[in-house]
Structures are given as C-alpha cells and as structure tokens.
Amino acid sequence: MTARDRLAELRAHLATERGTVRKEAPVRVALVYPSPYRAAMASLGYQQIYRLLNAAPGLAADRAVLPDDAARARADRAPLLTLERERPVGEYPLLAFSVAYELELAGLLDCLALAGVPALAAERDHRHPLVVAGGPLTFSTPVPLAPFVDVIVVGEGDQLALELVTTAAGVGWRRDELLAALRDRPGFYLPAVHGDQVPPVARADDRLLPARSQVLTPDSELADMFLTEAARGCSRGCTYCVMRRSTNGGMRIVAPAEILAGIPAEARRVGLVGAAVTDHPEIRAVVRGIVDAGRQVGISSLRADKLDDELVELLARGGYRTLTVAADGASERMRRVVERSTKESHLLETAALAARHGMKTTKIYMMVGVPGETDDDVDELVRFSGELVRLHPRIAYGVAPFVAKRHTPLDGTDFAGIAVVEQRLERLRRGLAAYRGKAVVRPTSARWAWVEYMLAQGDQRAGLAVRDAHAAGGSFAAYRKAFAAHGAVPTGPRARVPSSAELIALRRRRLTAAAPAGGADIAPAPDPARPGHAGA
C-alpha cells in the first residue's frame, strides 16, 4: 500500500461522511483507533471523544485509523495519515489511542510503527509525540498497555480526555512535566510512576451524557447508524462482567426526551448503546419514538427477561430480522453459578416472539469453559435446543470461550484449556446435528481466547510479549513462544476456583444477608441519576 493508495482510501471514506469536523485551532492532536475504519466509526466512545474535543475552544482533534492491510502498509512504508488533514500522525504532539479490548494491542503497535514512533515509551524522547490511551479496555486491565504509552485514562474519559490534552498543551508537550502535573490526579494511570498499580476507574459527570455519534457513514460496521446512549453501566451482578452493578455506581439512566432530542433529523438508523439497554425503565417509549419517526432501530444488548410482545413488535417495525439475546451459561445451573438471571423460560419466550414477529433467526450468545462447567451442561444445551427449534426454525448460538477479567468476582480463575473448550464445542456441534441445520453454532477461536486470557490476566510482560509475537508474524505459535520467553503468566488473584455448589451457596448467603424482612429476593433499583463508559 503506497502513500498514494492510502490517501485514496482515506478520501473515499471522507467522501461518504456526514458530520466530519474540519476546524482550525492552535492546538491539534490525533485520535488513533488501532483497528480499521469500519470498526473505528462503529465505536461510540471514539466518536464521543472526537465530538467533545472538537467542541472545546482552541482545540482540534483529527482521526487516524489502522489501514485495512496494515502489513502491506508497513512493508511499503506508507505513513499513517489523519483523515481530516492528510497529515502524518508522527507530526502531531499527542497521539491518543482508544483501545477496546486486549487483542487490539497489536493494532496499536502497527499504528506506532506506521507513525515512525518507537513502540516503547522508554525509547522515546522530546522528538517524539506523547502517546496516551483510554477506552473500554481500561475498565479491566490496562497494564499490558503500559510499556507503550505515557498516560492511560482509566475508565470514563468524557471529561478526562480534555483535561489531559489541555494539561499536556499547557506544559509544552513535555513528558516529565506532564507526568508531574497528573501525578496526583484521579483517573490517570502513569506507568512510569505507578508501575503495575492501576488507580480506580474514573466516572464522568452525568451532565456529559449521553454519548452520541458525530459522524455518520455507510462505511461503518453499523452502516449509517447514529449511535446514542440510553444508559451507562448495569444494575445486574453477573460475576464475569466488568460493567456490573458495582462499577461506577451501577446503571445511570438517560431520560427518553433527551435521547430522542439528540437524534439528528437526517439519521435514518439509530443505535441505542449501553451495557443493559433493555433494563431502561422507559425503553418502550424510546424505541416507539424512534420507529414512529420512520427510523430503523438497533439495540446493543437485549435481555431475554425484558422482552415482550410490545417491544419485539416495535423492533420488527424498526427493521429487526434477527432477535439476539445473551444467555452466557450453557445450562440453567451454569447461569445460576454466574448469577445470570436468564432462564430457559425467557429463552423459550424469545424464540416464540421471534417467530411471531417474522424474525429470520433467534441468536443466543453463550460461553463455554466457565468455572464449574461439565459436559453435562453442554448436553443440557443440546436437549434444550430441541425445545427452541420447535418454536423457531432457525436458532444460532454465538459461542465464546470464557475469559476471566480483572475487577470481577471471577478474576484470577483459570482458562478452561484450549483442548477442553474445543472438545465442548465439538460436543455441542455433534449434538445439534440432530436438528438438521435448525440449530447451529458459530464459535470464536479457543486459541485466540487463550491469548486474550493471557493479556486480560497479565502484566507488562504480557504487553512486551505482544510486541515480540507481532514482530514474528502474529501467529498463535508466535504468541505462545513470546509469552514463555517473557515469563508472562496470569497475575490475578490465585485463589482456588470454587466449585459451582460453593458459588451457589455463597450467592444464597449473600442474598439472605441483603434481603429485607420476610426474605424477599430483590435486586437494587437502578439509580436514574447516573452512566458506564463512552467506549461501548
């Protein structure tokens, strides 16, 4: 990919955009997304920071994204250019990366190489731009990022991003002065100062909600869809999830009138974003307001226990052809173990609603390899699939191996093992074969889930291993060799993984202790005054 090819690619994307910000300002920084354009423009967090920084007086933020063929771009030495200015990223005083998940570290390294910036922070000096990062990954473990960046915004970056940029500009983009200025401020992780000790995640002022798209484009993974938050955070307590009710005060609701008023007139497709959108107490009013205006609607997370005829009818009117929910545990028992409230009855009702309203597919997300899981749980899913296909003739399971994340109750639990995950996936495939294509499984890779696990539970050595593995071609074998060479091992809590019976007993004791007189099992009500992060 020559520089001319890359320029033509960027210009083709810009030609399709509505909402591009072209602004003259004395301070200009680059917002870099370490995945290609189609993913970048489907990231609400990335768009939110772009919108907020460009709204600040005297400041402009230009976008740069990983080329579609990064390996070819590196081979051709094509510089990474910004979309708005067509300027090499390495010429900006500050590069701000938005990192969504662990496997994007390789993309970050590609972007730095294409920018002509040394990968390691320790190898950079005053001639190089400051390199900072934020995004959804910081809610779990930003430590593997630490060798490559100067500052990490931990948690919600809506206001901290502006604080970081203005502080950096105020000290003349000097690294040592910036670290000194941020040293005692909450929400900033400074690897050179804090080592592996990550400060608590930050929470944005509720007045900055909801996050909204700035740019509409057909070239996004969510083509021409305007994204807006319906809520941040979650009021539920699933033990594997980073965005559970203990994170930043739980669920913070955005008023329906505010959601609807923020949708631009030209938006024909609207995506409602959040960790638990259908838990919004007025979700039907929000969806009705969208579809009654003649728009299509999409929701980032449907909860099976919140679906009813009214809501699914609205979704069908809004263009839904696949009804997608998450069950996560392969059996009713496993869903109790991870404190997932979805029951078989909810999934059966989902399939029935999908059929009633003409949906082509009922899609259900599942995890395998959850602590305490056995082959019997997989067999239970196979049996239950027979009940589902009697209600809807097309059931698709999106199956992912369980990966323990930091700051969750399951932090530190072992990866089930590549062989175990693959064996259970094959057991599921064989069992579903009896339904002759009416129930299918679409799994993600067990090998790359293990790489994700090593990063999710790793420290700076895991990040350094990514650099070596990527330089060696980025194969699974290269990652395995690099992790071993760096002595990268999971460093989360190493307590023994409790059995499923122990987890259920623990949950019962906790519920009993929290229940009011009379023993009622009630969940805490969502706080309508509060959001999660702008990196959904």
N, C-alpha and C positions, 0 to 999 in steps of 0.2 A: 504494500500500500504506500504509494508515493505521497508526498505532501499535497500534490495536486488532487490525487484521488480523495484524500482525507478532506480537503477543502470542499470538493464537490459533494461529499457525503453530508457534511455539516450544512451546507447551503440548501441541500434538498430537504433536510429536516426543518430548517428555519422557514422554508417556503410554505410549509404546511401549518405552521404555528399561528395561534391567536393568543395574544397576551404577553408576547415577548417584551421584556423591559429593555429599552435602549436609553441609557441615561449617562449624562456627563457629570462627573463628580471628582473632587480632588483625591478621594480615597477609593481605590478599586481593588477588590480581591477576587479570587477564583473559587467557585464552589465545584468540587470534583466528586463525581459519582463513579465508584470503581466497578461498575457494570455498564453494559451498552445503553444507548439512548432509550430503547424501548422500555427497559426496566427503570431507568432513572426518572422518566416522565410519568411513571406509574407510582412513584414514591411520594406520598403526601408530605412526609417530613422534609424531603429535599425541596419540594415546591414551597412549603411553608417558609423555610429559611430564606429561600430566594426572594419570596414576596416581602418578608419582613425586613431583610437587609436593604433591599432596594427602596423600601418606603422611608428609610432613615435619611435625614438631611445630610448632604455632603458625602454620601457613601453609595457605591455601586458594586453589585456582585454579578459576575459573569459565570456562566456554566461551562463545565468541561466534563466529558463522559468518556469511558473506556471505548476504544474503537471496537467494532464488531469482530474484526480479526486482529486482535492485539499482537499475536505472534508475528504476523506479517508486517504490521506497523513497526514493531521493534526491529525486525530484520531489515526493513527499508529505511530505518532511522527517521521515520516520519514523526515530526514533533506533535505533541498533544496540544491542540488548539482550543481556545474558547469559542463558543458559538456566537456570542454577541459581537466580539471584536476581532475574531480570527487571529488572535494573538497567542504566541507560545505561552503555555502555562508557567514555565520556568521563569518568566519575566515578571510575574506578579509577586508582591511582597509577602503574600499569605495564601496558602492553599488549604482550604477547609474541606475535608472528606466527610461524606455521610456513609456510614458502614452499617448495613442492615443485619448481616449475620456472618458467622465465622469464616465461611469459605470465600467471602469477598476479600480476604486479606491478600490473596494472590492478585486480584484486580488492582488493589491499592499499590502493590509493588510494580505492576505493569505501568500504571499511571505515573509513578515517580520516575521510572526509567525513561518513559517517553517524554517526560518534562526535563530530563537531564539533571535530576536531583538525586544525590546519593540516598540509598534506601535507609541507612541507619542514621538516626538523629545524631549519634556521636561522631559521625563523619562529616557533618555539615558545619559551616561557619557563616560569617556575616555576608558572604557572597551568595548564599542560598536563601530561598524563601522560608518563612516559618511554615511548619506543617502541623495542622491541628485536625482533630477528628471528633465526630459525635455520631449520633444515630441510634437505632434500636439495639445494636449490639452492646451498647454501654450499660443497658439495664441488667445485663447478665455478667459478662466478663470482658472488659476492655484490655486486660493485662497483656494478652498476646500482641496487641497493637503497640504496646509501649516502646519497643525498640525503634519504631519507625516514626514516631510523632513527638512533638514538643509539648502539646497540651491536648487533653481529651476532655470534652464537655460530657459530663456523666448525667444521663437522664434526659429530662425535657430541656431542649435547647432553645425554646422560643425566645427567651429574653437573654439567656447567657451567650448566645451567638453574637448578638450585637455588643454586649459588654466586652466580650473577648476581642472583637475586631477594633472597637474604639480604644480599648486599653493598649492593644498592640500598636495601633497608629500613634497613640499618644507618647509611646516610648521610642518612636522612630523605628519600629520593627526589630528592635534589638532583643535577642533571645534572652540573655541574662536578666535584662531589665523587666521583660515581660514575666518571667518566672517569679521574680521578686515581687512584682505587683500583684500577681494572682495567688501567691503562696498561701495566704490565709483566707481566701475567699471560697465559700461553699460552692460545690458543683464542678470544680475544676480539678482534674487528676493530672498532676505533673510528674511523669515518670522519673525525671532526673531528681526530683525532690522526695516523692512519696514511695519510690521503689515499687513493690507489688501491693502496697496498701491503698486500695481504692476508696475514696470518700463516698459518703451516701449519695444516692441519686437525687438530682435536683427536681424541683417541682415548679412549673411555670405559673405565673399569675393567671388566675382564671379569666381575667379580662382580655387575655390574648386569644381566648378560644372563641370559635372553633378554628382549627387549622383549615385552610382552603387552598385549592389549586390556584395557580397564577396562569399557567399555560395550558391550553387545550391543543391536542394534536392527534391526528389519526395514526401516527407512527408509534404511539404508546402501546404497551401491552393491554391497556384498558382504553381502547381507541376512542378518542373524542369524549372521554368521560370526565366530567367535572367532579372532583373529589372534595368532600367536606366531612368534618367530624360530626357525629351525632352524640358521641360521648367519649370520654377518655377513661382508661382503666376498667376495672371489673369488680363486681361485688361478690364474685364467687371465689371458692377456695381450692380449685384444682391443684393438687400437690406438685404437679410437674411444670406449672406455668409461671413465668416471670411476672406477667401482668395480672397477678391475683389480687384479692381484696386488701392484702397487707401492703401493696405497693402504692406509694404516694396517696394514701387515704382512700383507696378503692375507686369506685366509679363516680365520675363527675359528669353531670347531665348538661347538655346544651338544649336550650328551650326551642321547641318546634318553630316558633316565629323567627328566631334568629337563624336557624338552619335554612329555612325557606327564603328568607330575605336576602341571604348571601349568595343565592344561586343566580348567575348572570343570565340575562334574557336569551342569549344565544346558545346556552347549554341545552342540548337535546338529550344527553345521557348524564345521569347523576349517580355517583357512588357514595354511599354512606359508610364511613370508616370508623372503626373502633374495635376494641377487644371483645365487646359484647353488645353489639348494636341492638339486637332484638330484646335486650333487657331494658332498653329505654322505655320508661313508663308510658310514653305517648308515641311509640313507634308507628302505630297505625295512622295516626294523624299526619305524621311526617311523610310516610310513603304515599298516603292519599293525596297530600298536597302536591307531591311530585307528579304522580301519574295523572291527576286531574288536570294538570297543566300541559298534558300531552307529551310528557317526557318518559324516557325509559329509566329504570332504576336498577341499581346493584347494591348489594349489602355485603360487607366484608366478612361478617360472621353471623350465621343463622343458628340459633339454638333450637334443637328439636322440641324441647319442652315449652317453647314460646310460640310455636306455630299453631295457627288455627285457620279455619276456612276463610275468614275475612282477610287475614294477612296474606295468605297464599293466593287468594283471588286478586289482590292488589299487585302482588309480584308478577303474576301471569299477565295482567294488563300492562305491567311495566316492562315486559319483554323477556321474563324468565322462561327458559326452556329446560334448565337443569336445576333441580332443587338440591342444594348441597348443605349438609349439616355435619357436625363432628360428634362422634361417639367416643373415640380415643381408646377405650378399653375394649378388648376383643369379646368380653363376656360381661354379663351383669355383675358378676363377682369382681372382675377387674375394675369396672367403673366405680364400684364402691371403694375399692382399695385406693384409687387415686382421687377419691372424693368428687367424681364427675356425676352430676345429677341426672344425666341422660339415662333413661330406662328403655327396655325393649318396647314398652307400650308407646313411648314417644316416637321411636323409630318406625314402628308399625303405622302410627298415625301420619308420620311424614310421608311414607310411601303411598298411603291411601290418598292424602291430599295432593301429592304429585300426580297421581293417576287421574283424580277427579278434575284437576285443572289443566290437563293436557301437557304436562311436563314430559319430555322425552326420556329423561334419566333421573333417577334418585341417586345422588352421590353421597357417600358416607366416608368421612376421614376416620382412620383407625391407627393405633400404634400397636406394634408388636415388640416383644423384648422388654416389657415393663417388669420391674421387680416383682417377683411372686407369681408371674405368669407360667403356665404349663401348657402342654399340648392339649389338655382337656379344654382349655379356654378357646383355643383355635377351633377345636371340634364343635364347641358350643356355637361359635360364629357360623360355622358351616350349616349346622342344624337350623339356626335362626334365619339364615338366608332363604331357606325354603319357605318360611312364613312371609318374608318380604316379597319374593317373586310372585307369590300368589296375589299380592296387592298391586304390584307394579312390575312390568315385564323387563325392566332394564335397571339393574342395581349395579353400581360401580363403586368399588372400595378403593380409596386412595390410602395406601398403607405406608407408613413411615416407621423406621426403627426408633425406639425410644432413646433419646439423648438427654442425660441429666444436665440441667442448667444451674448455674450459681444463683444463690439467693432464692431458692425454692426448698420446700421440705425434702425433696429427693436429691438435693445437691450432694454430690460425692458418691452416689450409687454407681455401681459398675455398669459398663456396657455389657449387654447380654452375650455378645460374641457374634462375630460375622457368621460363623457356621450355624449357630443356634438360630439367628434371625433368618438366614436363608432356608434352613430346614423348615421353620414355621411358615414362611411364605410359600414354600413348595407344598407343604401340607394343606395350606389354605387353597392353593390352586387346584390340587387334586380333588379336594372335597367339593369345590364349586363346579368342577367339570360335570357333575351330575345334573346341573341345572342348564346345560347346553347353551351357554352363552348368555343366559338371562342374568347371571351374576358373575362379574369379572373383577379381577384385582389388578390395580395399577400401582406397583410398589416403587419406592425410591431405593437407591442403592444402599445395601448394607455396608459396603466398603467405605463409601463416602460419608455415611453416617458415623462410622468409626473415626474417620478423620475429623469430622465435626465435633465428636465427643472429646477427642484429644485436645482440641483447641478450647472447647467450652469448659473443660476441667483443667486446662493447662495454665502455665505462667509464661514469662518472657521467653523461656527456652522453646516453647511451642511456636511462638511467633518467629523466632530465628530459624526453626526447622522449616517453616513455610517458605522462607526466603531460599533456603538450600534446595528444597524439593522443587520449587517452581523453576529455579535455575537449571535443575536437572531434567526438566521436561514436564513436571507436574503430574506424573503418573501416580497411581496408588502405591506402587513399589517404591517410587522415589520418596513419597511421604513417609512410608513405613521406615525406610532406611534413615531419613533425616531425623525423625523423632528419636530413633535409637541413638544416632550419633550425638545428638544434643542432650541426651539423658532426659528428654521430655516425658514426664509422667503426670497422670492426674494428681492434682494437689488440693482438691476439695476435701471436705470432711471425710475421714476414712472410717467412720463408724460402721459397724456391721449392718448390712441391709436387713431390716426387719422382715419377718415373714408377713404374708398377706393377713393371716389371722391376727398378728400383733398390730398391724396397721389399722385393721377394722376395730380392734379392741381399744386402741388409742383414740380413734375418732369418737367412739361411743363415750369414752370417759370425758373427752373434751366437750362434746355436745351436752352431756349430763351436767357438767360443771357450769356451762354457759346458759342452760335453759332456765326460763323463769319458773315460778311456782306452778306446779301442775305438769312439768316435764315436757312442754311443747317444744318441738324441734323447729326453730325458726331461723331464717337467715337474716343478717343485718340488712336493713333497708338501705338502698343506695342514697348517698348524700347528693342532693340536686345542686349543691353549690360547687361541686368540684369536677379534671380530665386525665389520660395516660401520657403518651408522648406524641410528638409530632413526627414520629418516624414510622408510622404504620405502613 
